[in-house]
Amino acid sequence: MFNVFIDGREGTTGLQIFDRLSGRKDISLITLPEEKRKDAAARSECLNSADISFLCLPDAAAKEAAAMIKNPAARVIDASTAHRTAEGWVYGLPELSKERRRQIAAAARVANPGCHATGFITLVAPLVSGGILPAGYPVVAHSVTGYSGGGKKMIAEYEAEGRDLSLDSPRQYALTLSHKHLPEMQQQCGLSHRPIFQPIVADFYCGMCVSVPLYRRLLAKKYGADDIRAYFAEYYASQNFVKVASGEDVPAYLPANELAGTNYLKIYVSGNDDMILMCSVFDNLGKGASGAAVQNMNIMLGLDERAYLA
């Protein structure tokens, strides 16, 4: 039986993790009464006594919580942005490589990936590491997400009666091109420059589709869509949660909520002789957040990574 503490259980990700763990027989959840939820001493005791803690907090609070952990045996998974590029933390995307999976298994500090970043990195990192996409390529990415990614405030805004008519339309945001996921996207892919990234929130609860278009003529290896699809199929062949669609499975319309409610991510590759379009579809609350966090916890505890995930 493993002792697990969720610091920040009241947020969207924290609630999702709690729901995923509350019915497990191999996990004992450490909880605090409501009046102790923000008590630093009580939280510190929980963080240091748990086998693994989840930090589901704003960045500044996550840094403070991590600093409270003095017990070398106490391990932590941070779901915030605070430690995704920090020294001493392992970036928790086990599908990147066998070595990354080993690092996560042995780590005391794991940074859970951002949702948009997960879709982007699974498409771009393998191509850079395989010498197909130059590190200096001017990468552009688009991402459509359900409104649950904005947390409780945005969920309430979208689900309110008499809401603003602008919410009926997809809305592009991060118009300054400085989205908070960009540092991890660049670092984990080994890119020389930050990509241009355009996220869009739309009127559906959960799901995400990240798209990266490429010019074949600018690739280091002049791969076409079929070549890249085959490369991905081999790269992710042993993975439980990342699947690659065949050329025949590319639909006329690709819904961003295709994998809502699961921990799976599916890659589609299409295009023509000159241009290639790569898309990753997954649940922003699943593989993009709480599902990924539980997957990392399973790996860190030496359990089957698929335990209680679907």
C-alpha positions in Angstrom: 0.0 0.0 0.0 1.4 3.4 -1.0 0.6 6.6 0.7 -0.3 9.5 -1.7 -1.0 13.1 -1.0 -2.6 15.6 -3.4 -1.7 19.2 -2.5 -4.3 21.4 -4.2 -7.0 18.8 -4.6 -9.7 21.4 -5.2 -8.4 22.4 -8.7 -9.5 20.7 -11.9 -6.4 18.5 -12.2 -6.3 17.8 -8.5 -9.9 16.7 -8.5 -9.3 14.5 -11.5 -6.3 12.8 -9.9 -8.3 12.3 -6.7 -11.1 10.6 -8.7 -8.6 8.4 -10.5 -7.0 7.3 -7.2 -9.9 7.1 -4.8 -11.1 3.7 -5.8 -7.7 2.0 -5.9 -6.8 -0.8 -3.5 -3.0 -0.2 -3.7 -3.2 3.5 -2.8 -4.0 5.2 0.6 -4.9 8.8 0.1 -3.6 11.2 2.8 -6.2 14.0 3.2 -6.4 17.1 5.3 -9.6 18.5 6.9 -10.8 21.7 5.2 -9.5 24.0 8.0 -6.0 22.6 7.5 -5.9 22.7 3.7 -3.8 25.9 3.7 -1.9 25.2 6.9 1.8 25.1 5.9 2.8 22.9 8.8 0.0 20.4 8.1 0.8 20.3 4.4 4.5 19.9 5.1 3.9 16.9 7.3 1.8 15.3 4.5 4.4 16.1 1.8 7.1 14.5 3.9 5.2 11.4 5.0 3.8 10.5 1.6 5.5 8.0 -0.7 4.4 10.4 -3.6 2.7 13.7 -3.6 1.0 15.5 -6.4 1.4 19.3 -6.6 -1.8 20.7 -8.2 -1.1 24.3 -7.4 -0.2 27.7 -9.0 3.5 27.9 -9.9 4.6 30.0 -6.9 2.7 27.7 -4.5 4.2 24.6 -6.2 7.7 26.0 -5.7 7.0 26.7 -2.0 5.5 23.2 -1.6 8.5 21.5 -3.2 10.8 23.4 -0.9 8.9 22.0 2.1 10.0 18.4 1.2 13.0 17.5 3.3 12.6 13.7 3.5 14.8 12.2 0.8 12.4 9.3 0.5 9.4 11.5 -0.3 8.8 11.9 -4.0 6.7 14.4 -5.9 5.0 15.0 -9.2 4.4 18.6 -10.0 1.4 19.3 -12.3 2.2 23.0 -12.6 4.5 24.8 -15.0 6.9 25.6 -12.2 9.5 22.9 -12.7 9.2 21.7 -16.3 12.5 23.1 -17.3 14.1 23.2 -13.9 17.4 21.5 -13.1 17.0 18.4 -11.0 13.5 17.6 -12.2 12.7 14.9 -14.8 10.2 15.8 -17.5 7.5 13.2 -17.2 6.8 12.1 -20.8 7.9 8.4 -20.7 7.2 7.9 -24.4 10.1 10.0 -25.4 12.6 7.2 -24.9 13.6 4.2 -22.9 16.1 6.3 -21.1 13.4 8.9 -20.1 11.2 6.1 -18.8 14.1 4.8 -16.6 14.7 8.3 -15.4 11.1 8.7 -14.4 11.1 5.4 -12.6 14.1 6.4 -10.5 13.2 10.1 -10.0 12.4 11.9 -6.8 11.1 14.9 -8.7 9.0 14.6 -11.8 7.4 17.6 -13.7 4.2 16.6 -15.4 4.0 17.9 -19.0 1.7 20.6 -20.1 -1.3 19.6 -22.2 -0.4 21.5 -25.4 3.2 20.6 -24.9 2.4 16.9 -24.8 0.8 17.0 -28.2 3.6 19.1 -29.7 6.5 17.2 -28.2 5.2 13.8 -29.3 5.2 15.0 -32.9 8.3 17.1 -33.0 10.9 15.6 -30.6 11.2 12.2 -32.4 11.8 14.0 -35.7 14.5 16.2 -34.3 16.3 13.3 -32.5 16.0 11.2 -35.7 17.7 13.9 -37.8 14.6 14.4 -39.9 13.6 17.8 -38.7 16.5 20.4 -38.4 16.8 21.9 -34.9 16.6 25.3 -36.6 13.4 24.6 -38.5 10.8 27.5 -38.2 8.2 25.4 -36.5 4.6 26.5 -36.3 1.9 24.8 -34.3 -1.8 25.2 -33.7 -3.8 23.6 -30.9 -7.6 23.4 -30.4 -8.7 22.6 -26.8 -11.8 22.1 -24.8 -12.6 24.8 -22.2 -11.9 22.5 -19.2 -8.2 23.3 -19.8 -8.9 26.8 -18.5 -9.7 25.5 -15.0 -12.7 26.1 -12.7 -13.2 29.8 -13.7 -13.3 29.1 -17.4 -15.5 26.0 -16.9 -18.0 28.2 -14.9 -17.9 30.9 -17.6 -18.7 28.4 -20.4 -21.4 26.6 -18.5 -23.2 29.7 -17.1 -26.7 30.6 -18.2 -26.8 33.8 -20.3 -23.1 33.6 -21.1 -21.4 35.9 -23.5 -22.1 35.2 -27.1 -18.4 35.3 -27.9 -18.1 31.9 -26.2 -20.1 30.3 -29.0 -17.1 30.9 -31.3 -13.7 29.3 -31.1 -11.3 31.8 -29.5 -7.6 32.2 -30.2 -5.6 33.3 -27.2 -1.9 33.9 -26.2 -1.8 36.5 -29.0 1.5 37.8 -27.9 3.0 34.4 -28.9 4.4 33.8 -25.4 2.4 30.9 -24.1 3.6 29.3 -20.9 4.2 25.9 -22.5 6.8 27.3 -25.0 9.9 26.8 -22.8 9.2 23.1 -22.3 8.3 22.6 -26.0 11.6 24.1 -27.1 13.7 22.3 -24.5 12.3 18.9 -24.8 12.4 19.0 -28.6 15.9 20.4 -28.8 14.8 23.3 -31.0 17.1 26.2 -31.6 14.2 28.7 -31.5 10.8 28.7 -29.8 8.0 27.6 -32.2 5.2 29.9 -33.2 2.3 28.5 -31.2 -1.3 29.4 -31.7 -3.8 27.9 -29.1 -7.5 28.0 -29.6 -10.2 27.3 -27.0 -13.6 26.1 -28.2 -17.0 25.3 -26.9 -16.6 21.6 -25.9 -15.6 20.3 -22.5 -12.5 18.2 -23.0 -10.2 17.0 -25.8 -7.3 18.5 -27.8 -5.8 18.4 -31.2 -2.3 19.8 -31.8 -1.3 20.3 -35.4 2.2 20.9 -36.9 2.5 21.5 -40.6 5.9 20.9 -42.4 7.4 21.7 -45.8 9.0 18.6 -47.1 11.7 20.5 -48.9 13.0 22.0 -45.6 13.5 18.7 -43.9 17.0 17.3 -43.3 15.7 14.0 -44.7 13.2 14.6 -47.4 10.5 12.4 -45.9 7.0 12.4 -47.2 3.8 11.8 -45.1 4.1 8.0 -45.5 7.7 8.0 -44.4 7.0 10.1 -41.3 4.0 7.9 -40.5 6.1 4.8 -40.7 8.8 6.4 -38.6 6.3 7.3 -35.9 4.8 3.8 -36.0 8.2 2.3 -35.3 9.1 4.9 -32.8 6.0 4.4 -30.7 5.5 0.7 -31.4 6.1 -0.4 -27.8 4.1 2.3 -26.1 0.8 1.6 -24.4 -0.8 5.0 -24.7 0.5 6.5 -28.0 -0.9 5.1 -31.2 -0.3 6.0 -34.9 -3.2 6.0 -37.3 -2.7 4.4 -40.7 -3.0 6.4 -43.9 -6.4 4.9 -44.5 -7.6 6.0 -41.1 -7.1 9.8 -41.7 -10.6 11.2 -41.7 -12.1 14.1 -43.7 -12.8 15.9 -40.4 -10.6 15.3 -37.3 -12.5 15.9 -34.0 -10.4 17.2 -31.1 -12.6 15.3 -28.6 -12.1 11.9 -30.3 -10.2 10.5 -27.2 -12.0 12.4 -24.5 -12.2 10.3 -21.3 -9.1 8.3 -22.0 -5.4 8.4 -21.5 -4.6 7.7 -25.1 -2.9 9.9 -27.7 -3.3 9.2 -31.4 -1.1 10.6 -34.1 -2.3 11.3 -37.6 0.0 12.1 -40.6 -1.4 13.4 -43.9 -0.5 15.8 -46.7 0.8 15.8 -50.3 4.0 15.7 -52.2 5.1 19.1 -50.9 3.5 19.6 -47.5 2.9 17.4 -44.5 0.4 17.8 -41.6 1.0 16.0 -38.3 -1.8 16.0 -35.7 -1.9 14.6 -32.2 -5.3 14.0 -30.6 -5.9 13.3 -26.9 -7.8 14.4 -23.8 -6.4 17.6 -22.3 -7.5 16.3 -18.9 -6.2 12.7 -19.5 -2.9 12.3 -21.3 -2.6 16.1 -21.1 -2.9 16.3 -17.3 -4.3 13.9 -14.6 -4.0 10.7 -16.7 -0.3 11.5 -17.4 0.3 12.3 -13.7 -1.2 8.9 -12.6 0.8 7.1 -15.4 4.0 8.7 -14.0 3.1 7.7 -10.5 2.6 4.1 -11.6 6.0 4.1 -13.2 7.7 5.7 -10.2 6.1 3.1 -7.9 7.1 0.2 -10.1 3.5 -0.7 -11.1 2.1 -1.4 -14.5 1.8 2.1 -16.1 -1.6 1.1 -17.3 -3.0 0.5 -13.8 -6.4 2.1 -13.5 -6.0 4.0 -16.7 -8.0 3.5 -19.9 
